[in-house]
């Protein structure tokens, strides 16, 4: 089963269920207290608990799929929207491995938007300039 969703980095931890394993295809490490996939220098995949460090775009889904025998429910593949994850996901789909792709988005800061007072001030200035 494959699904893709957009989610903020902060909401990712709430999204993960028990038995999920995080595979990080972003460019930054993700602090995580549960199971993550780690690749050694020779490309061998193993389950670790803790920070999810970025894995290479050439990660082998077959090797990572062997981790399913360790009680893994599904793989949660974190991506930053780059196409580097496509080949890995294709390999997971070919093996019929349950996974979800989470494209991480930056959470917006509500203070960055105009409030009602700001928009009234902008409208007044546009009126003064003759635009409205």
C-alpha positions as CSV (number, residue, x, y, z in Angstrom):
1,X,0.0,0.0,0.0
2,X,1.4,3.4,-1.0
3,X,0.2,6.8,-0.1
4,X,1.7,10.3,-0.3
5,X,0.9,13.2,2.0
6,X,2.2,16.6,2.7
7,X,2.9,17.3,6.3
8,X,4.9,19.7,8.4
9,X,8.1,18.5,10.1
10,X,6.6,19.1,13.5
11,X,3.5,17.1,12.7
12,X,5.5,14.1,11.4
13,X,6.0,12.7,15.0
14,X,2.2,12.7,15.6
15,X,1.6,11.0,12.2
16,X,3.8,8.0,13.0
17,X,2.1,4.9,14.5
18,X,3.6,2.1,16.6
19,X,5.5,-0.3,14.3
20,X,6.3,2.4,11.8
21,X,9.9,2.9,10.7
22,X,11.1,6.2,9.4
23,X,13.3,6.3,6.3
24,X,14.8,9.8,5.9
25,X,15.3,11.0,2.4
26,X,15.5,14.7,3.3
27,X,18.8,16.6,3.5
28,X,18.6,17.1,7.3
29,X,18.5,14.7,10.2
30,X,15.2,14.3,11.9
31,X,15.0,13.9,15.7
32,X,13.0,10.8,16.4
33,X,12.7,8.5,19.4
34,X,11.4,5.4,17.6
35,X,12.8,3.1,14.9
36,X,14.6,4.5,11.9
37,X,16.6,3.0,9.1
38,X,20.3,3.5,9.1
39,X,22.7,2.6,6.3
40,X,26.2,1.7,7.1
41,X,29.1,2.8,4.8
42,X,28.8,-0.4,2.7
43,X,25.0,0.2,2.3
44,X,23.8,-2.4,4.8
45,X,20.5,-1.4,6.3
46,X,19.7,-1.8,10.0
47,X,17.1,-0.6,12.4
48,X,18.2,1.9,15.0
49,X,16.4,3.9,17.7
50,X,17.0,7.6,17.6
51,X,17.8,10.3,15.2
52,X,16.9,9.5,11.5
53,X,19.9,10.6,9.5
54,X,19.5,11.1,5.7
55,X,19.9,8.0,3.6
56,X,21.4,8.0,0.1
57,X,19.2,8.3,-3.0
58,X,20.7,4.9,-4.0
59,X,19.3,3.1,-1.0
60,X,18.4,-0.5,-1.8
61,X,14.8,-1.2,-1.1
62,X,15.5,-5.0,-1.2
63,X,18.0,-4.7,1.7
64,X,15.7,-2.4,3.6
65,X,12.7,-4.7,3.0
66,X,14.6,-7.4,4.9
67,X,13.9,-5.3,8.0
68,X,10.2,-6.2,7.7
69,X,10.9,-9.5,9.6
70,X,11.7,-7.4,12.6
71,X,8.1,-6.5,13.2
72,X,7.9,-3.4,11.1
73,X,4.4,-2.4,10.2
74,X,5.2,0.1,7.4
75,X,7.9,2.4,6.2
76,X,7.3,6.1,6.5
77,X,9.5,7.7,3.9
78,X,10.3,11.4,4.7
79,X,11.1,13.5,1.6
80,X,11.7,17.2,1.1
81,X,9.9,17.1,-2.3
82,X,13.0,16.2,-4.4
83,X,12.7,13.4,-6.9
84,X,15.5,11.4,-5.1
85,X,12.9,9.2,-3.4
86,X,11.1,8.1,-6.5
87,X,13.3,5.1,-7.3
88,X,13.2,3.8,-3.8
89,X,9.4,4.1,-3.6
90,X,9.2,2.3,-7.0
91,X,11.2,-0.6,-5.5
92,X,9.0,-0.7,-2.4
93,X,5.9,-0.8,-4.6
94,X,7.3,-3.6,-6.8
95,X,7.8,-5.7,-3.6
96,X,4.3,-4.8,-2.4
97,X,5.7,-3.3,0.8
98,X,3.4,-1.1,2.9
99,X,4.7,2.5,3.0
100,X,3.7,6.1,3.0
101,X,5.6,9.0,1.6
102,X,5.5,12.2,3.7
103,X,6.7,15.3,1.8
104,X,7.8,17.6,4.6
105,X,6.8,21.3,4.4
106,X,7.9,24.1,6.6
107,X,5.3,25.1,9.1
108,X,4.2,28.7,8.4
109,X,4.3,31.2,11.2
110,X,0.9,32.7,11.7
111,X,2.6,36.0,12.8
112,X,4.0,36.4,9.3
113,X,0.6,37.1,7.9
114,X,-1.3,40.4,8.1
115,X,-3.9,40.7,10.7
116,X,-7.1,42.8,10.3
117,X,-5.4,46.0,11.5
118,X,-2.6,45.6,9.0
119,X,-4.9,45.0,6.1
120,X,-7.0,48.1,7.0
121,X,-3.8,50.1,7.0
122,X,-2.8,48.8,3.6
123,X,-6.3,49.4,2.2
124,X,-6.2,53.0,3.5
125,X,-2.8,53.6,1.9
126,X,-4.0,52.2,-1.4
127,X,-7.0,54.6,-1.2
128,X,-4.6,57.5,-0.5
129,X,-2.6,56.6,-3.6
130,X,-5.8,56.3,-5.7
131,X,-5.6,52.6,-6.4
132,X,-9.0,52.0,-4.7
